[in-house]
């Protein structure tokens, strides 16, 4: 005796076996929600006790008390209440992170925004390990020398250049010093280097900037120059807002997170001078037989300027990424 599907409706499949007066019909249920049959391909059981069957939204199961299925079959799912209204998100374009933040999907994927970011529609890590220290890939870097980990430093991208955003604090075999030979000053200001030590002190992938690279920084930060010129107003934008000696009509902005500190220097007679008043950063460029250029900042002006200095002086180092 042959059987065939006579009808399929609402999760109920009616089979008819046989022909004519001897035909027998049998009802089969795809799924049951309480006492109500339903097709799980198009519907779901929301409350079995009350036999509540609900149509899926874009093929998805949802909470009809909190979520919204729009007229065009777009599903907006509840994420959190901000104290005023329920915040919902379109599951096709967004996701809910930690039940308190709605974020855009990245190439159709969700991610942990505390460890990853979406760059050009690609999920990328935000943190990595530098030895035992976790650091931000966007704001920091892991200084290494011949694959040996030194430490984590801050970094900042200014225009087309990526600079260290704090002073180098790497103790070389010779030629580097703490201001007044006090380790606490190294912790605050980084080390001071004579030129020979400075020229070899930057970690792998970084280098001591040339005069041309310092000029590029000054022009970019000033904002009104087309080529390097002194005076300018790059200094006030480069200087940190702390530790500088106060001066009437001078306001340090730290506008681009370079955070230059007034580390002073050690001069040829071995005297430590000008902490709180001046910052000097070595350049890789030579000015004469025994002198090299340095970029300097003063508490008295808004200027950033390049000057020639004895290579035996002890100045700060800011490395530039290769």
NUMAR-333124 format. One record per residue (C-alpha): residue number from 1; chain; residue in three letters; x, y, z. Coordinates in Angstrom, 2 decimals, always signed. Example, Ala and Ser with C-alpha at 12.3 -4.5 7.8 and 13.67 -1.06 7.14 Angstrom:
<recs>
    i  ch   aa        X        Y        Z
    1   A  ALA   +12.30    -4.50    +7.80
    2   A  SER   +13.67    -1.06    +7.14
</recs>
This chain:
<recs>
    i  ch   aa        X        Y        Z
    1   A  UNK    +0.00    +0.00    +0.00
    2   A  UNK    +1.55    +3.30    -1.08
    3   A  UNK    +1.54    +6.48    +0.99
    4   A  UNK    +1.98   +10.12    -0.01
    5   A  UNK    +2.00   +13.54    +1.63
    6   A  UNK    -1.48   +14.98    +1.30
    7   A  UNK    -0.82   +18.26    +3.15
    8   A  UNK    +1.97   +20.07    +5.07
    9   A  UNK    +0.89   +23.03    +7.17
   10   A  UNK    +1.88   +24.61   +10.49
   11   A  UNK    +4.25   +21.83   +11.44
   12   A  UNK    +1.70   +19.11   +10.66
   13   A  UNK    +2.31   +16.62    +7.85
   14   A  UNK    -0.75   +14.66    +6.71
   15   A  UNK    +0.03   +11.30    +5.10
   16   A  UNK    -2.53    +9.44    +2.99
   17   A  UNK    -2.05    +5.72    +2.52
   18   A  UNK    -4.19    +3.89    +0.00
   19   A  UNK    -6.84    +5.11    -2.44
   20   A  UNK   -10.57    +5.82    -2.39
   21   A  UNK   -12.79    +4.66    +0.45
   22   A  UNK   -10.02    +2.50    +1.89
   23   A  UNK    -7.54    +5.41    +2.18
   24   A  UNK    -6.21    +6.11    +5.67
   25   A  UNK    -4.87    +9.51    +6.77
   26   A  UNK    -2.20    +9.88    +9.45
   27   A  UNK    -1.07   +13.16   +10.96
   28   A  UNK    +2.64   +13.58   +11.88
   29   A  UNK    +3.96   +16.51   +13.90
   30   A  UNK    +7.38   +18.02   +13.13
   31   A  UNK    +7.54   +19.51   +16.63
   32   A  UNK    +5.22   +20.32   +19.47
   33   A  UNK    +5.03   +23.37   +21.70
   34   A  UNK    +2.73   +22.30   +24.48
   35   A  UNK    -0.35   +21.25   +22.54
   36   A  UNK    +0.45   +23.18   +19.34
   37   A  UNK    +2.41   +21.62   +16.45
   38   A  UNK    +4.94   +23.79   +14.60
   39   A  UNK    +7.58   +23.66   +11.89
   40   A  UNK   +11.01   +24.24   +13.51
   41   A  UNK   +12.36   +25.41   +10.17
   42   A  UNK   +10.25   +28.56   +10.30
   43   A  UNK    +9.03   +28.85   +13.91
   44   A  UNK   +10.16   +28.20   +17.46
   45   A  UNK    +8.53   +27.39   +20.78
   46   A  UNK    +8.84   +30.43   +23.02
   47   A  UNK    +6.79   +29.18   +25.97
   48   A  UNK    +5.89   +25.50   +26.00
   49   A  UNK    +3.63   +25.86   +29.04
   50   A  UNK    +1.44   +28.38   +27.19
   51   A  UNK    +1.95   +26.73   +23.79
   52   A  UNK    +3.41   +30.01   +22.43
   53   A  UNK    +4.74   +29.46   +18.91
   54   A  UNK    +6.58   +32.42   +17.29
   55   A  UNK    +7.81   +32.87   +13.74
   56   A  UNK   +11.60   +33.10   +13.43
   57   A  UNK   +13.10   +36.42   +12.36
   58   A  UNK   +15.52   +36.10    +9.46
   59   A  UNK   +15.77   +32.42   +10.43
   60   A  UNK   +16.77   +33.26   +14.01
   61   A  UNK   +15.24   +32.51   +17.38
   62   A  UNK   +14.83   +35.58   +19.61
   63   A  UNK   +13.14   +36.85   +22.77
   64   A  UNK    +9.90   +38.51   +21.61
   65   A  UNK    +9.57   +40.35   +24.93
   66   A  UNK   +12.91   +42.18   +24.57
   67   A  UNK   +13.95   +41.85   +20.92
   68   A  UNK   +12.31   +43.39   +17.85
   69   A  UNK   +11.70   +41.82   +14.45
   70   A  UNK   +11.14   +44.62   +11.95
   71   A  UNK    +8.79   +44.58    +8.97
   72   A  UNK   +11.71   +43.80    +6.64
   73   A  UNK   +12.65   +40.76    +8.79
   74   A  UNK   +15.64   +42.47   +10.39
   75   A  UNK   +16.30   +41.32   +13.95
   76   A  UNK   +17.21   +43.88   +16.61
   77   A  UNK   +18.38   +42.12   +19.78
   78   A  UNK   +18.44   +43.66   +23.26
   79   A  UNK   +21.95   +44.45   +24.60
   80   A  UNK   +21.50   +46.70   +27.62
   81   A  UNK   +19.46   +49.52   +29.12
   82   A  UNK   +21.36   +52.81   +29.42
   83   A  UNK   +19.08   +54.02   +32.18
   84   A  UNK   +16.63   +55.62   +29.76
   85   A  UNK   +15.91   +53.25   +26.87
   86   A  UNK   +16.73   +49.71   +25.78
   87   A  UNK   +19.76   +49.57   +23.49
   88   A  UNK   +19.31   +47.03   +20.68
   89   A  UNK   +21.48   +46.08   +17.72
   90   A  UNK   +20.96   +44.66   +14.26
   91   A  UNK   +22.44   +41.16   +14.37
   92   A  UNK   +23.48   +41.42   +10.70
   93   A  UNK   +25.78   +44.41   +11.31
   94   A  UNK   +26.53   +44.66   +15.04
   95   A  UNK   +27.13   +42.72   +18.24
   96   A  UNK   +26.75   +43.20   +21.99
   97   A  UNK   +29.95   +43.20   +24.04
   98   A  UNK   +29.77   +42.38   +27.75
   99   A  UNK   +26.07   +43.34   +27.84
  100   A  UNK   +27.01   +47.04   +27.92
  101   A  UNK   +28.36   +48.10   +24.53
  102   A  UNK   +27.09   +47.81   +20.94
  103   A  UNK   +29.89   +47.52   +18.36
  104   A  UNK   +30.02   +47.00   +14.61
  105   A  UNK   +30.93   +43.54   +13.38
  106   A  UNK   +34.36   +43.27   +11.75
  107   A  UNK   +34.12   +41.34    +8.49
  108   A  UNK   +30.98   +39.73    +9.93
  109   A  UNK   +32.73   +38.67   +13.15
  110   A  UNK   +32.49   +39.81   +16.76
  111   A  UNK   +35.61   +40.29   +18.90
  112   A  UNK   +36.87   +41.32   +22.35
  113   A  UNK   +37.53   +45.10   +22.08
  114   A  UNK   +39.83   +45.00   +25.11
  115   A  UNK   +42.29   +42.80   +23.21
  116   A  UNK   +41.44   +43.28   +19.53
  117   A  UNK   +40.50   +46.09   +17.17
  118   A  UNK   +38.99   +46.26   +13.70
  119   A  UNK   +41.40   +47.78   +11.17
  120   A  UNK   +40.35   +47.92    +7.50
  121   A  UNK   +37.68   +45.31    +8.31
  122   A  UNK   +40.28   +42.89    +9.72
  123   A  UNK   +40.37   +41.82   +13.37
  124   A  UNK   +43.83   +42.56   +14.79
  125   A  UNK   +45.31   +42.04   +18.24
  126   A  UNK   +45.63   +45.15   +20.40
  127   A  UNK   +48.01   +43.61   +22.92
  128   A  UNK   +50.99   +41.28   +22.96
  129   A  UNK   +53.51   +40.12   +25.54
  130   A  UNK   +56.92   +41.70   +26.05
  131   A  UNK   +58.53   +39.12   +28.27
  132   A  UNK   +56.09   +38.90   +31.17
  133   A  UNK   +54.51   +42.31   +30.46
  134   A  UNK   +51.37   +42.76   +28.33
  135   A  UNK   +51.45   +45.91   +26.21
  136   A  UNK   +49.26   +47.85   +23.78
  137   A  UNK   +50.30   +47.44   +20.13
  138   A  UNK   +48.75   +50.82   +19.31
  139   A  UNK   +50.37   +52.90   +22.07
  140   A  UNK   +53.50   +50.95   +23.02
  141   A  UNK   +56.26   +48.75   +21.65
  142   A  UNK   +58.53   +46.03   +23.00
  143   A  UNK   +62.16   +47.13   +22.85
  144   A  UNK   +64.50   +44.29   +21.95
  145   A  UNK   +68.21   +43.99   +21.24
  146   A  UNK   +69.27   +40.93   +19.25
  147   A  UNK   +65.93   +39.35   +20.22
  148   A  UNK   +66.62   +39.97   +23.93
  149   A  UNK   +63.70   +41.82   +25.55
  150   A  UNK   +64.59   +45.13   +27.22
  151   A  UNK   +61.26   +46.69   +28.25
  152   A  UNK   +58.06   +48.35   +27.03
  153   A  UNK   +58.14   +51.97   +25.82
  154   A  UNK   +55.35   +54.32   +24.78
  155   A  UNK   +55.17   +55.36   +21.12
  156   A  UNK   +53.27   +57.93   +19.08
  157   A  UNK   +52.70   +58.37   +15.35
  158   A  UNK   +53.02   +61.99   +14.19
  159   A  UNK   +52.37   +62.50   +10.50
  160   A  UNK   +54.38   +59.82    +8.69
  161   A  UNK   +56.78   +59.22   +11.60
  162   A  UNK   +56.52   +56.96   +14.64
  163   A  UNK   +58.49   +58.22   +17.65
  164   A  UNK   +59.20   +57.01   +21.14
  165   A  UNK   +56.77   +58.91   +23.39
  166   A  UNK   +59.14   +58.80   +26.36
  167   A  UNK   +62.88   +59.16   +26.79
  168   A  UNK   +65.16   +56.18   +26.31
  169   A  UNK   +66.26   +54.62   +29.60
  170   A  UNK   +68.75   +51.96   +28.49
  171   A  UNK   +72.04   +51.72   +30.35
  172   A  UNK   +74.89   +51.41   +27.86
  173   A  UNK   +78.30   +49.96   +28.74
  174   A  UNK   +79.64   +53.52   +28.92
  175   A  UNK   +78.60   +57.07   +28.11
  176   A  UNK   +75.16   +57.15   +29.75
  177   A  UNK   +74.18   +58.74   +33.06
  178   A  UNK   +71.34   +59.54   +35.42
  179   A  UNK   +70.98   +63.26   +36.16
  180   A  UNK   +73.09   +64.02   +39.25
  181   A  UNK   +73.93   +60.28   +39.26
  182   A  UNK   +70.56   +59.68   +40.94
  183   A  UNK   +68.64   +56.61   +39.76
  184   A  UNK   +65.32   +58.29   +40.57
  185   A  UNK   +66.04   +60.84   +37.85
  186   A  UNK   +66.51   +58.06   +35.31
  187   A  UNK   +63.11   +56.67   +36.31
  188   A  UNK   +61.55   +60.09   +35.71
  189   A  UNK   +63.52   +61.52   +32.80
  190   A  UNK   +65.31   +58.59   +31.21
  191   A  UNK   +69.07   +58.46   +30.86
  192   A  UNK   +71.42   +61.11   +29.47
  193   A  UNK   +73.88   +59.97   +26.77
  194   A  UNK   +76.98   +61.36   +25.14
  195   A  UNK   +76.69   +61.30   +21.37
  196   A  UNK   +78.68   +58.09   +20.82
  197   A  UNK   +76.53   +56.16   +23.31
  198   A  UNK   +73.33   +57.72   +21.93
  199   A  UNK   +74.17   +56.72   +18.36
  200   A  UNK   +74.23   +53.04   +19.35
  201   A  UNK   +71.56   +53.03   +22.07
  202   A  UNK   +68.29   +52.64   +20.14
  203   A  UNK   +66.66   +49.19   +20.16
  204   A  UNK   +66.23   +46.97   +17.11
  205   A  UNK   +63.96   +48.54   +14.49
  206   A  UNK   +64.58   +52.07   +15.79
  207   A  UNK   +67.32   +54.65   +15.19
  208   A  UNK   +68.69   +57.98   +16.35
  209   A  UNK   +66.91   +60.59   +14.17
  210   A  UNK   +68.82   +62.74   +11.69
  211   A  UNK   +68.50   +66.50   +11.46
  212   A  UNK   +66.18   +66.09    +8.46
  213   A  UNK   +63.90   +63.82   +10.52
  214   A  UNK   +63.81   +66.30   +13.41
  215   A  UNK   +62.95   +69.05   +10.91
  216   A  UNK   +60.10   +66.93    +9.55
  217   A  UNK   +58.73   +66.54   +13.08
  218   A  UNK   +58.95   +70.27   +13.81
  219   A  UNK   +57.25   +71.23   +10.53
  220   A  UNK   +54.47   +68.68   +11.07
  221   A  UNK   +53.82   +69.69   +14.68
  222   A  UNK   +54.00   +73.46   +14.06
  223   A  UNK   +51.27   +73.17   +11.44
  224   A  UNK   +52.00   +76.42    +9.60
  225   A  UNK   +55.51   +75.80    +8.27
  226   A  UNK   +56.35   +74.34    +4.88
  227   A  UNK   +60.01   +73.87    +5.85
  228   A  UNK   +61.97   +74.06    +9.09
  229   A  UNK   +62.38   +77.51   +10.54
  230   A  UNK   +63.20   +78.89   +13.96
  231   A  UNK   +61.33   +80.41   +15.72
  232   A  UNK   +58.20   +78.27   +15.51
  233   A  UNK   +55.46   +77.07   +17.86
  234   A  UNK   +56.25   +73.34   +17.73
  235   A  UNK   +57.91   +73.49   +21.14
  236   A  UNK   +54.78   +74.16   +23.14
  237   A  UNK   +53.04   +71.28   +21.40
  238   A  UNK   +55.93   +68.89   +22.04
  239   A  UNK   +56.49   +69.73   +25.71
  240   A  UNK   +54.80   +67.75   +28.46
  241   A  UNK   +52.43   +69.63   +30.74
  242   A  UNK   +54.35   +68.59   +33.88
  243   A  UNK   +57.79   +69.17   +35.45
  244   A  UNK   +58.62   +72.29   +33.39
  245   A  UNK   +59.54   +75.48   +35.23
  246   A  UNK   +56.67   +77.98   +34.95
  247   A  UNK   +57.09   +81.01   +32.72
  248   A  UNK   +54.66   +83.88   +32.21
  249   A  UNK   +52.73   +83.63   +28.90
  250   A  UNK   +54.14   +80.16   +28.16
  251   A  UNK   +51.68   +77.26   +28.19
  252   A  UNK   +52.90   +73.77   +27.37
  253   A  UNK   +50.22   +71.78   +25.57
  254   A  UNK   +51.59   +68.27   +24.89
  255   A  UNK   +49.22   +68.45   +21.92
  256   A  UNK   +50.48   +65.35   +20.08
  257   A  UNK   +51.51   +63.09   +23.02
  258   A  UNK   +55.25   +63.52   +22.47
  259   A  UNK   +55.49   +64.46   +26.16
  260   A  UNK   +58.99   +66.00   +26.12
  261   A  UNK   +60.34   +66.32   +29.67
  262   A  UNK   +62.91   +68.91   +30.86
  263   A  UNK   +65.68   +66.41   +31.60
  264   A  UNK   +68.42   +69.04   +31.42
  265   A  UNK   +71.85   +67.71   +30.53
  266   A  UNK   +75.39   +66.82   +31.52
  267   A  UNK   +77.95   +69.14   +30.01
  268   A  UNK   +81.60   +68.71   +29.10
  269   A  UNK   +82.92   +69.68   +32.53
  270   A  UNK   +80.82   +66.90   +34.04
  271   A  UNK   +78.27   +69.29   +35.48
  272   A  UNK   +74.59   +68.37   +35.50
  273   A  UNK   +72.48   +71.44   +34.69
  274   A  UNK   +69.10   +72.78   +33.60
  275   A  UNK   +66.71   +70.05   +34.76
  276   A  UNK   +63.19   +71.51   +34.72
  277   A  UNK   +64.30   +74.19   +32.29
  278   A  UNK   +65.56   +72.56   +29.09
  279   A  UNK   +65.21   +69.37   +27.07
  280   A  UNK   +67.89   +68.35   +24.56
  281   A  UNK   +67.64   +65.40   +22.18
  282   A  UNK   +70.54   +64.10   +20.12
  283   A  UNK   +70.52   +64.03   +16.33
  284   A  UNK   +72.55   +61.55   +14.30
  285   A  UNK   +73.75   +64.42   +12.09
  286   A  UNK   +77.23   +65.90   +12.44
  287   A  UNK   +77.76   +69.67   +12.49
  288   A  UNK   +81.56   +69.80   +12.82
  289   A  UNK   +84.52   +67.58   +13.68
  290   A  UNK   +83.60   +67.24   +17.36
  291   A  UNK   +80.02   +68.49   +17.42
  292   A  UNK   +76.62   +67.07   +16.51
  293   A  UNK   +73.17   +68.58   +16.21
  294   A  UNK   +70.52   +68.33   +18.90
  295   A  UNK   +66.88   +69.39   +19.05
  296   A  UNK   +66.25   +71.60   +22.06
  297   A  UNK   +63.26   +72.95   +23.96
  298   A  UNK   +63.24   +75.70   +26.59
  299   A  UNK   +60.86   +76.63   +29.37
  300   A  UNK   +61.15   +80.25   +28.19
  301   A  UNK   +59.80   +79.86   +24.63
  302   A  UNK   +57.37   +77.97   +22.41
  303   A  UNK   +60.21   +77.23   +19.99
  304   A  UNK   +61.76   +73.89   +18.95
  305   A  UNK   +65.21   +74.49   +17.51
  306   A  UNK   +68.28   +72.64   +16.24
  307   A  UNK   +71.69   +73.59   +17.58
  308   A  UNK   +75.26   +72.31   +17.48
  309   A  UNK   +76.65   +70.71   +20.66
  310   A  UNK   +79.80   +69.00   +21.88
  311   A  UNK   +79.53   +65.24   +21.41
  312   A  UNK   +80.70   +64.80   +25.03
  313   A  UNK   +77.54   +66.44   +26.39
  314   A  UNK   +74.94   +64.20   +28.00
  315   A  UNK   +71.51   +64.62   +26.37
  316   A  UNK   +68.26   +62.70   +26.14
  317   A  UNK   +67.43   +60.26   +23.34
  318   A  UNK   +64.18   +59.79   +21.47
  319   A  UNK   +64.40   +57.00   +18.93
  320   A  UNK   +62.50   +56.99   +15.63
  321   A  UNK   +61.05   +53.81   +14.11
  322   A  UNK   +62.89   +52.59   +11.00
</recs>
